[in-house]
Amino acid sequence: MSEDNTRKKVKGLAFNFKFKKKMFEPNMFLAAMNNEDSNNHNYNHEDNNNNNERFLRDEEFDSANTKSGSENQEGGSGNDQDNHHPNKKKRYHRHTQLQIQEMEAFFKECPHPDDKQRKQLSRELGLEPLQVKFWFQNKRTQMKNHHERHENSHLRAENEKLRGDNIRYREALANASCPNCGGPTVIGEMSFDEHQLRLENARLREENQWSVVFAGMVSRAVSLAVLSTGVAGNYNGALQVMSAEFQVPTPLVPTRETYFARYCKQQADGSWAVVDISLDSLQPNPPVRCRRRASGCLIQEMPNGYSKVTWVEHVEVDDRGGVHDLYKHMVSTGHAFGAKRWVAILDRQCERLASVMATNISPGEVGVITNQEGRRSMLKLAERMVISFCAGVSASTAHTWTTLSGTGAEDVRVMTRKSVDDPGRPPGIVLSAATSFWIPVPPKRVFDFLRDENSRNEWDILSNGGVVQEMAHIANGRDTGNCVSLLRVNSANSSQSNMLILQESCTDPTASFVIYAPVDIVAMNIVLNGGDPDYVALLPSGFAILPDGNANGGGEGGSLLTVAFQILVDSVPTAKLSLGSVATVNNLIACTVERIKAAMSCETA
């Protein structure tokens, strides 16, 4: 019976791989697999009262600055007026909305205008040069106060976290046992490396969640219930109920939703087993398309300091009618959701973690990054960008794609999302557009072409043919294509002359990505100095490159390429989406696809 006519199929794949122990220890991996949505909140009442008083004072100061940014006193210095007329009431000049918008736009490009620029602005806006000067001074002060408050909040949170870490570490050391005899031990009997690894494992238990590690595979994961936390905090016997959604980075393959129990067990030989089993039959909902039979991984510590990982994917699935013809072969052969893809992502994340934890800057990392704090902040910002891109390009049940019709681009799909009170995303209406197509070029060649800044102007319409310069480069993997870059577009268009682009390119044997997002210059300077990247607004766009699975007879096969854009079409979240915005985005993605095909055809010829 052919696979298209088979209602239900049972698939099993196992794959072995070896990882360096200190890059990804078994306990670190177990922590990631069992730490979904486990945020702890500790509060100190007395500290909160003091913080509230400081917050009120900061807010009052910010309010004054905001007012002075939009209302200027007529005439010269306020101090001079007070000296001559001590009882005279001050008069204010309220700027118009157009004047404020024009100065805000100019401020983004040049926060410190010179005298010539201020005079030019004053003529264009009908203001005095001194009024323009005061407005920019107040705006700079307001921005400085805003960033300082965020930084102070981040430092207070870090301080509380370190305080909690110290308490936990002291308790863990007090209850530590000798691995040989099982008796009590003290830190003096523990090697320095072992002590450091335990501290690092404790940190990763809180930060390295399962859905983050496998962001390219898991679009959504929730821990619904924790039935057992395990023995002595090492996950031996841990049991929890989870809900997850597995994805392929394209809107043409539906996600696989599943409801399952996850159990961790340490075997007699010291190896670990993490096993998932579907619980769909316990739900009152209608039957689902995907059930996990006994699936998961085995983790075995090797004598040479490596860990051997064996991955098993055993699922019962009904893929009838949901998968597009382009991806049917990839899905049916197990390349889309199989064990090999899980292991490839795990290997890639090991390399990335090693880069994050590195204590020295490699000679190959050039550019404007000068300290470890800035390096880590930039890597953290890039990680959030990748997670946002992967979650936004798949055919998740959380959002619905609409296929454009009547435009000659039937394969372009769009959806809208409203962004409100999200510090990591600009407020307003965000339009996402994506299309997937086959190209007769091997994935490696497509990946190298798209990630190279020297060939960017061949496909990037928004760069307007400008020269792209790499300002910073962080290598985070064995392959030279695995890196995070900060790019500057030197365009003839003055409005884009200082545009910065954050880009991460990553590749493994099962998938490759080139993901990028425009970034604000002021915010990026804060990140490069080690500031909190969570408040940098990003709208990631980019490419997902998958092998078509037809590499037969020694050939390399073709590529399944997904192109996706996210664009802020209106800064007001309650506004209605215009047909003009949809048409503009449709033309943007269609032109990008044609440029890529043309460039790849020239290389193939």
C-alpha positions as CSV (number, residue, x, y, z in Angstrom):
1,M,0.0,0.0,0.0
2,S,1.4,3.4,-0.9
3,E,2.1,5.8,1.9
4,D,-0.3,8.5,0.7
5,N,-3.2,6.0,1.1
6,T,-2.1,4.7,4.5
7,R,-4.2,6.2,7.3
8,K,-1.8,5.6,10.1
9,K,1.9,4.8,10.0
10,V,4.3,3.7,12.8
11,K,7.8,5.1,12.4
12,G,10.9,4.3,14.4
13,L,14.3,5.8,14.1
14,A,17.4,5.6,16.3
15,F,20.5,7.6,15.9
16,N,23.8,7.6,17.9
17,F,26.0,10.6,18.5
18,K,28.9,11.6,20.8
19,F,29.2,14.8,22.6
20,K,32.0,16.4,24.7
21,K,31.1,15.9,28.4
22,K,32.1,19.4,29.6
23,M,30.1,21.0,26.7
24,F,26.9,19.1,27.5
25,E,26.9,16.9,30.6
26,P,24.0,14.4,31.1
27,N,22.7,16.4,34.1
28,M,22.7,19.6,32.0
29,F,20.7,17.9,29.3
30,L,18.3,16.3,31.8
31,A,17.8,19.8,33.3
32,A,16.9,21.2,29.8
33,M,14.5,18.4,29.1
34,N,12.7,18.8,32.4
35,N,12.7,22.6,33.0
36,E,9.8,23.9,31.0
37,D,8.1,27.1,32.4
38,S,9.7,26.7,35.8
39,N,10.2,30.3,36.9
40,N,10.6,31.0,40.6
41,H,9.8,34.3,42.1
42,N,11.2,35.5,45.5
43,Y,10.4,38.8,46.9
44,N,11.7,40.9,49.8
45,H,8.9,43.1,51.2
46,E,11.3,45.7,52.7
47,D,13.3,46.0,49.5
48,N,10.1,46.4,47.5
49,N,9.0,49.4,49.6
50,N,12.4,51.1,49.0
51,N,12.3,50.2,45.3
52,N,8.7,51.6,45.0
53,E,9.9,54.9,46.5
54,R,12.8,55.1,44.0
55,F,10.5,54.1,41.2
56,L,8.1,57.0,42.0
57,R,11.0,59.5,42.0
58,D,12.2,58.1,38.7
59,E,8.8,58.3,37.2
60,E,8.3,61.9,38.4
61,F,11.7,62.8,36.8
62,D,10.8,61.1,33.6
63,S,7.5,62.8,33.5
64,A,9.2,66.2,33.7
65,N,11.6,65.3,31.0
66,T,8.8,64.1,28.7
67,K,7.0,67.3,29.2
68,S,10.0,69.4,28.5
69,G,10.5,67.3,25.3
70,S,7.2,68.4,23.9
71,E,6.7,71.8,25.6
72,N,9.5,74.4,25.4
73,Q,9.5,77.8,27.0
74,E,9.3,80.7,24.6
75,G,12.4,82.9,24.5
76,G,15.8,82.1,26.0
77,S,17.0,80.4,29.2
78,G,14.5,79.8,31.9
79,N,17.0,80.9,34.5
80,D,17.3,84.4,32.9
81,Q,13.5,84.8,32.9
82,D,13.2,83.8,36.5
83,N,15.9,86.4,37.5
84,H,14.2,89.3,35.8
85,H,10.5,88.3,36.5
86,P,10.4,86.2,39.6
87,N,6.6,86.3,39.9
88,K,5.8,86.1,36.2
89,K,4.2,82.9,35.1
90,K,6.2,80.9,32.6
91,R,4.7,80.5,29.1
92,Y,5.2,77.2,27.2
93,H,5.2,76.5,23.5
94,R,3.6,73.1,22.7
95,H,5.1,71.5,19.7
96,T,2.8,70.1,17.0
97,Q,2.5,66.4,16.4
98,L,4.2,66.9,13.0
99,Q,7.2,68.7,14.6
100,I,7.6,66.0,17.2
101,Q,7.4,63.2,14.6
102,E,10.0,64.9,12.4
103,M,12.4,65.5,15.3
104,E,11.9,61.9,16.6
105,A,12.8,60.6,13.2
106,F,15.9,62.8,13.0
107,F,16.9,61.7,16.5
108,K,16.9,58.1,15.5
109,E,19.5,58.8,12.8
110,C,21.5,61.5,14.7
111,P,21.0,62.1,18.4
112,H,23.6,64.9,18.4
113,P,22.9,67.3,15.6
114,D,25.4,70.1,15.0
115,D,24.6,73.8,14.7
116,K,24.0,73.6,10.9
117,Q,21.6,70.7,11.3
118,R,19.7,72.4,14.1
119,K,19.2,75.5,12.0
120,Q,18.0,73.4,9.0
121,L,15.5,71.7,11.2
122,S,14.3,74.9,12.7
123,R,13.6,76.4,9.3
124,E,11.8,73.3,8.1
125,L,9.7,73.0,11.3
126,G,9.1,76.7,12.0
127,L,10.9,76.6,15.3
128,E,13.8,78.6,16.8
129,P,17.2,76.9,16.7
130,L,17.3,77.2,20.5
131,Q,14.0,75.3,20.8
132,V,15.4,72.5,18.6
133,K,18.6,72.4,20.7
134,F,16.5,72.2,24.0
135,W,14.3,69.5,22.5
136,F,17.3,67.3,21.6
137,Q,18.9,67.9,25.0
138,N,15.8,66.8,26.8
139,K,15.3,63.8,24.5
140,R,18.9,62.6,25.2
141,T,18.3,63.0,28.9
142,Q,15.0,61.1,28.7
143,M,16.6,58.2,26.8
144,K,19.5,58.1,29.2
145,N,17.1,57.9,32.2
146,H,15.0,55.3,30.5
147,H,18.0,53.0,29.8
148,E,19.4,53.6,33.3
149,R,16.2,52.5,34.9
150,H,16.1,49.3,32.8
151,E,19.7,48.6,33.7
152,N,19.1,49.2,37.4
153,S,16.1,46.9,37.3
154,H,18.3,44.2,35.5
155,L,21.0,44.6,38.1
156,R,18.6,44.3,41.0
157,A,17.2,41.1,39.5
158,E,20.7,39.7,38.9
159,N,21.6,40.5,42.5
160,E,18.6,38.6,43.8
161,K,19.4,35.7,41.5
162,L,23.0,35.6,42.8
163,R,21.8,35.7,46.4
164,G,19.5,32.8,45.7
165,D,22.2,30.9,43.9
166,N,24.6,31.3,46.9
167,I,22.0,29.9,49.2
168,R,21.3,26.9,47.0
169,Y,25.0,26.2,46.4
170,R,25.7,26.3,50.1
171,E,22.9,23.9,50.7
172,A,24.0,21.6,47.9
173,L,27.6,21.6,49.2
174,A,26.4,20.8,52.7
175,N,24.5,17.8,51.5
176,A,27.0,16.6,48.9
177,S,28.0,13.0,49.0
178,C,31.2,11.2,47.8
179,P,30.6,9.5,44.4
180,N,32.7,6.6,45.4
181,C,31.5,5.6,48.9
182,G,28.2,7.6,49.2
183,G,29.4,9.3,52.4
184,P,29.4,13.0,53.2
185,T,32.0,15.2,51.7
186,V,33.2,18.8,51.8
187,I,34.3,21.2,49.1
188,G,38.0,20.5,49.9
189,E,37.6,16.9,48.8
190,M,36.0,18.0,45.5
191,S,38.1,18.9,42.5
192,F,38.0,22.4,41.2
193,D,36.7,21.3,37.8
194,E,33.9,19.2,39.4
195,H,32.9,22.1,41.6
196,Q,32.8,24.5,38.6
197,L,30.7,22.0,36.6
198,R,28.2,21.6,39.4
199,L,27.8,25.4,39.6
200,E,27.4,25.5,35.8
201,N,24.8,22.7,35.9
202,A,22.8,24.5,38.6
203,R,22.7,27.6,36.5
204,L,21.7,25.7,33.3
205,R,18.8,24.0,35.2
206,E,17.2,27.4,35.5
207,E,18.1,28.9,32.1
208,N,18.4,26.1,29.5
209,Q,14.7,25.0,28.9
210,W,13.8,22.2,26.5
211,S,11.9,24.3,24.0
212,V,14.8,26.8,23.8
213,V,17.4,24.1,23.1
214,F,15.2,22.6,20.4
215,A,13.7,25.8,19.1
216,G,14.0,24.7,15.5
217,M,11.9,21.6,16.3
218,V,9.6,22.6,19.1
219,S,7.3,25.6,18.4
220,R,5.4,25.4,21.8
221,A,5.9,23.4,25.0
222,V,4.1,23.6,28.3
223,S,4.6,21.6,31.5
224,L,1.0,20.8,32.7
225,A,1.8,18.9,35.8
226,V,4.8,17.7,37.8
227,L,4.0,14.4,39.4
228,S,7.5,13.7,40.8
229,T,10.7,15.9,40.9
230,G,13.0,12.9,41.3
231,V,15.5,11.8,43.9
232,A,17.9,14.4,45.6
233,G,17.2,16.9,42.8
234,N,19.0,14.8,40.1
235,Y,15.9,13.9,38.1
236,N,16.1,10.2,38.8
237,G,12.4,9.3,38.9
238,A,11.2,12.7,37.7
239,L,7.7,12.4,36.0
240,Q,5.7,15.2,34.4
241,V,2.8,15.7,32.0
242,M,3.6,17.9,29.0
243,S,1.9,19.3,25.9
244,A,4.1,20.2,22.9
245,E,3.9,21.1,19.3
246,F,6.6,19.9,16.9
247,Q,7.3,21.9,13.7
248,V,9.1,22.1,10.3
249,P,10.2,25.7,9.4
250,T,7.6,26.2,6.7
251,P,3.9,27.0,6.6
252,L,3.3,24.1,4.2
253,V,3.7,21.3,6.9
254,P,1.2,21.3,9.8
255,T,2.7,21.0,13.2
256,R,2.3,17.8,15.2
257,E,0.5,18.4,18.5
258,T,0.9,15.8,21.3
259,Y,0.0,15.3,25.0
260,F,2.4,13.0,26.8
261,A,4.1,12.0,30.0
262,R,7.9,12.3,30.3
263,Y,9.9,10.0,32.7
264,C,13.6,10.1,33.6
265,K,15.4,7.2,35.1
266,Q,19.0,6.5,35.9
267,Q,20.0,2.9,35.1
268,A,22.2,0.6,37.1
269,D,25.2,1.2,34.8
270,G,24.9,5.0,35.4
271,S,23.3,5.8,32.0
272,W,20.1,7.9,31.8
273,A,16.8,7.3,30.0
274,V,14.4,10.1,29.1
275,V,11.2,8.5,27.8
276,D,8.0,10.1,26.4
277,I,4.7,8.2,26.1
278,S,1.5,9.7,24.6
279,L,-1.5,10.3,26.9
280,D,-3.9,11.4,24.2
281,S,-6.4,8.6,25.0
282,L,-6.9,10.3,28.4
283,Q,-8.1,13.6,26.9
284,P,-11.8,14.2,26.1
285,N,-10.8,16.0,22.9
286,P,-11.4,14.4,19.5
287,P,-8.7,12.0,18.3
288,V,-5.4,13.7,17.4
289,R,-3.2,13.1,14.3
290,C,0.0,12.3,16.2
291,R,0.7,10.0,19.2
292,R,4.1,9.4,20.7
293,R,4.8,5.7,21.3
294,A,7.8,5.1,23.6
295,S,10.2,7.8,22.3
296,G,13.1,9.7,23.8
297,C,16.9,9.3,24.4
298,L,19.5,7.3,26.2
299,I,22.5,9.2,27.6
300,Q,25.6,7.2,28.5
301,E,28.8,8.7,29.9
302,M,32.0,7.5,28.1
303,P,35.4,6.9,29.6
304,N,37.1,9.5,27.3
305,G,34.9,12.3,28.7
306,Y,32.3,12.2,26.0
307,S,28.6,11.3,26.3
308,K,26.9,8.9,23.9
309,V,23.4,9.8,23.0
310,T,20.9,7.3,21.4
311,W,17.7,8.9,20.2
312,V,14.5,7.0,19.4
313,E,11.4,8.5,17.6
314,H,8.5,6.1,17.5
315,V,5.2,7.8,16.5
316,E,1.8,7.0,15.1
317,V,0.7,9.7,12.8
318,D,-1.9,10.5,10.2
319,D,-0.5,12.9,7.6
320,R,-3.3,12.7,5.0
321,G,-4.3,15.9,3.3
322,G,-2.1,18.2,5.5
323,V,1.4,18.1,4.0
324,H,2.1,20.0,0.8
325,D,3.4,18.0,-2.1
326,L,6.8,19.7,-1.9
327,Y,7.4,18.3,1.5
328,K,5.7,14.9,1.3
329,H,8.9,13.0,0.5
330,M,10.8,14.7,3.3
331,V,8.1,14.0,5.9
332,S,7.4,10.4,4.8
333,T,11.1,9.4,5.0
334,G,11.4,10.7,8.5
335,H,13.8,13.6,7.7
336,A,11.3,16.2,8.9
337,F,10.5,14.9,12.4
338,G,12.9,12.0,12.8
339,A,15.6,11.1,15.3
340,K,18.5,12.3,13.1
341,R,17.1,15.9,13.2
342,W,16.8,15.9,17.0
343,V,20.4,14.8,17.4
344,A,21.7,17.3,14.8
345,I,20.0,20.1,16.7
346,L,21.4,18.8,20.0
347,D,24.9,18.8,18.5
348,R,24.5,22.3,17.2
349,Q,23.3,23.6,20.6
350,C,26.3,22.0,22.3
351,E,28.5,24.1,20.1
352,R,26.5,27.2,20.8
353,L,26.6,26.7,24.6
354,A,30.4,26.2,24.4
355,S,30.6,29.6,22.7
356,V,28.4,31.3,25.2
357,M,30.5,29.9,28.1
358,A,33.9,30.7,26.5
359,T,36.0,32.9,28.7
360,N,38.3,34.3,25.9
361,I,37.6,36.1,22.7
362,S,38.8,34.2,19.7
363,P,41.2,36.0,17.3
364,G,38.7,35.4,14.5
365,E,36.1,37.4,16.3
366,V,36.6,40.9,15.0
367,G,34.8,44.2,15.2
368,V,33.2,46.4,17.8
369,I,32.8,43.8,20.6
370,T,35.5,44.5,23.2
371,N,34.3,42.6,26.3
372,Q,32.8,39.4,27.4
373,E,29.6,41.0,28.7
374,G,28.9,42.5,25.3
375,R,29.6,39.2,23.6
376,R,27.2,37.3,25.8
377,S,24.5,40.0,25.4
378,M,24.8,39.9,21.6
379,L,24.6,36.1,21.6
380,K,21.5,36.2,23.8
381,L,19.8,38.7,21.6
382,A,20.6,36.6,18.5
383,E,19.1,33.5,20.3
384,R,15.9,35.3,20.9
385,M,15.8,36.4,17.3
386,V,16.2,32.8,16.1
387,I,13.5,31.5,18.4
388,S,11.1,34.2,17.3
389,F,11.7,33.4,13.6
390,C,11.2,29.6,14.0
391,A,8.0,30.1,16.0
392,G,6.6,32.5,13.5
393,V,7.2,30.7,10.2
394,S,5.6,27.3,11.0
395,A,2.0,26.2,10.4
396,S,1.2,26.3,14.1
397,T,-2.4,26.0,15.4
398,A,-1.8,29.2,17.4
399,H,-2.1,31.3,14.2
400,T,-3.7,30.9,10.8
401,W,-2.0,31.6,7.5
402,T,-4.0,33.1,4.6
403,T,-3.1,32.3,1.0
404,L,-3.1,35.3,-1.3
405,S,-5.2,34.9,-4.4
406,G,-5.6,36.9,-7.6
407,T,-2.1,38.3,-7.4
408,G,-0.2,35.7,-9.4
409,A,1.6,34.6,-6.2
410,E,-0.7,31.9,-4.8
411,D,2.0,30.3,-2.8
412,V,2.6,33.4,-0.7
413,R,0.9,33.1,2.7
414,V,0.3,36.0,5.2
415,M,-0.9,36.4,8.7
416,T,-1.2,39.4,11.1
417,R,-0.4,39.7,14.8
418,K,-1.0,42.5,17.3
419,S,1.9,43.5,19.5
420,V,1.0,45.2,22.7
421,D,3.3,45.7,25.8
422,D,6.0,43.3,24.5
423,P,9.4,44.9,25.1
424,G,11.0,42.5,22.6
425,R,8.7,43.5,19.7
426,P,7.7,47.0,18.4
427,P,4.1,47.9,19.3
428,G,1.5,47.8,16.5
429,I,0.3,45.4,13.8
430,V,2.9,43.0,12.4
431,L,2.4,41.4,9.0
432,S,4.2,38.1,8.4
433,A,4.6,36.7,4.9
434,A,6.2,33.5,3.9
435,T,6.6,31.3,0.8
436,S,8.4,27.9,0.2
437,F,9.7,26.6,-3.0
438,W,12.1,24.1,-4.5
439,I,15.4,25.1,-6.1
440,P,17.8,22.7,-7.9
441,V,20.8,23.8,-5.9
442,P,22.4,21.9,-3.0
443,P,21.6,23.4,0.5
444,K,25.2,24.2,1.2
445,R,25.5,26.4,-1.8
446,V,22.2,28.2,-1.1
447,F,23.3,28.7,2.6
448,D,26.7,30.2,1.6
449,F,25.2,32.5,-0.9
450,L,22.5,33.9,1.5
451,R,24.8,34.4,4.5
452,D,27.6,36.2,2.7
453,E,27.5,39.9,3.2
454,N,29.3,40.4,-0.2
455,S,26.4,38.9,-2.1
456,R,23.6,40.4,0.0
457,N,22.8,43.2,-2.5
458,E,21.9,40.5,-5.1
459,W,18.7,39.5,-3.2
460,D,18.1,42.1,-0.4
461,I,15.8,44.7,-1.8
462,L,15.7,46.8,1.4
463,S,19.5,47.4,1.2
464,N,18.9,49.3,-2.0
465,G,22.2,48.1,-3.5
466,G,24.2,49.6,-0.7
467,V,27.6,48.2,0.5
468,V,27.2,45.8,3.5
469,Q,30.0,45.9,6.0
470,E,30.5,43.4,8.9
471,M,30.9,45.4,12.1
472,A,31.2,42.4,14.5
473,H,31.6,38.6,14.1
474,I,31.1,35.9,16.8
475,A,31.9,32.3,15.7
476,N,29.8,29.8,17.6
477,G,30.4,26.4,15.9
478,R,32.9,24.2,14.0
479,D,31.4,25.2,10.6
480,T,32.6,28.6,9.5
481,G,28.9,29.4,8.6
482,N,27.8,29.1,12.3
483,C,28.2,32.7,13.5
484,V,26.5,35.8,14.7
485,S,27.2,39.1,12.8
486,L,26.4,42.7,13.2
487,L,26.1,44.3,9.7
488,R,26.0,47.9,8.6
489,V,24.3,49.0,5.3
490,N,26.1,51.9,3.7
491,S,23.3,53.1,1.4
492,A,23.1,56.1,-0.9
493,N,19.7,56.7,0.7
494,S,20.4,59.0,3.7
495,S,17.5,57.5,5.7
496,Q,19.3,54.1,5.7
497,S,22.9,55.2,5.8
498,N,23.3,54.1,9.4
499,M,21.0,51.0,9.4
500,L,22.3,48.1,11.5
501,I,21.4,44.4,10.9
502,L,21.8,41.6,13.4
503,Q,22.2,38.3,11.7
504,E,22.7,34.7,12.8
505,S,23.6,31.9,10.3
506,C,23.6,28.3,11.5
507,T,23.8,25.0,9.7
508,D,23.7,21.3,10.5
509,P,23.2,18.2,8.3
510,T,19.4,18.4,8.5
511,A,18.7,22.2,8.2
512,S,20.3,25.6,7.7
513,F,19.1,29.1,8.7
514,V,20.0,32.7,7.8
515,I,18.0,34.9,10.1
516,Y,18.3,38.7,10.5
517,A,16.6,41.8,11.9
518,P,17.1,45.5,11.7
519,V,18.2,46.9,15.1
520,D,18.2,50.3,16.6
521,I,21.7,51.9,16.9
522,V,21.2,53.3,20.4
523,A,19.8,50.0,21.7
524,M,22.6,48.0,20.0
525,N,25.2,50.1,21.7
526,I,23.7,49.2,25.1
527,V,23.9,45.5,24.1
528,L,27.5,45.8,23.0
529,N,28.4,47.3,26.4
530,G,26.8,44.3,28.2
531,G,23.3,45.7,28.7
532,D,20.1,43.7,28.9
533,P,19.1,42.6,25.4
534,D,15.5,41.7,26.4
535,Y,14.3,45.3,25.7
536,V,15.6,45.4,22.2
537,A,12.7,45.3,19.8
538,L,13.1,42.8,16.9
539,L,11.2,41.7,13.9
540,P,13.2,38.8,12.4
541,S,13.1,37.8,8.8
542,G,15.2,35.3,6.9
543,F,15.5,31.9,5.3
544,A,15.1,28.2,6.3
545,I,17.0,25.8,4.0
546,L,16.1,22.1,4.1
547,P,17.5,19.2,1.9
548,D,14.8,17.8,-0.4
549,G,15.8,14.3,0.5
550,N,16.4,13.3,-3.1
551,A,20.2,13.0,-2.9
552,N,20.5,9.7,-4.8
553,G,23.3,8.3,-6.8
554,G,26.0,10.3,-5.1
555,G,24.4,13.6,-6.0
556,E,23.7,16.4,-3.5
557,G,20.1,16.9,-4.4
558,G,18.1,20.2,-4.3
559,S,16.9,22.5,-1.6
560,L,13.5,23.4,-0.1
561,L,13.8,27.1,0.7
562,T,11.4,29.1,2.9
563,V,11.5,32.9,2.7
564,A,9.8,34.8,5.5
565,F,9.4,38.5,6.3
566,Q,8.0,40.3,9.3
567,I,7.1,44.0,8.8
568,L,5.5,46.5,11.1
569,V,2.7,47.9,9.0
570,D,1.1,50.2,11.6
571,S,2.3,51.4,15.0
572,V,-1.3,51.5,16.3
573,P,-2.3,48.0,17.5
574,T,-6.0,48.7,17.0
575,A,-5.6,49.9,13.4
576,K,-7.0,47.9,10.5
577,L,-4.8,46.3,8.0
578,S,-4.8,47.9,4.6
579,L,-4.8,46.1,1.3
580,G,-1.9,48.3,0.2
581,S,0.3,46.9,3.0
582,V,-0.5,43.3,1.9
583,A,0.3,44.1,-1.7
584,T,3.6,45.8,-0.7
585,V,4.7,42.8,1.3
586,N,3.6,40.4,-1.4
587,N,5.7,42.3,-4.0
588,L,8.7,42.3,-1.6
589,I,8.7,38.6,-1.1
590,A,8.0,37.8,-4.8
591,C,10.9,40.1,-5.9
592,T,13.2,38.5,-3.3
593,V,12.4,35.0,-4.6
594,E,13.0,36.0,-8.2
595,R,16.3,37.5,-7.3
596,I,17.4,34.4,-5.5
597,K,16.4,32.1,-8.4
598,A,18.2,34.3,-10.9
599,A,21.4,34.5,-8.8
600,M,21.4,30.7,-8.3
601,S,20.7,30.1,-11.9
602,C,23.8,32.1,-12.8
603,E,25.9,30.0,-10.4
604,T,24.5,26.8,-11.8
605,A,25.1,27.7,-15.4
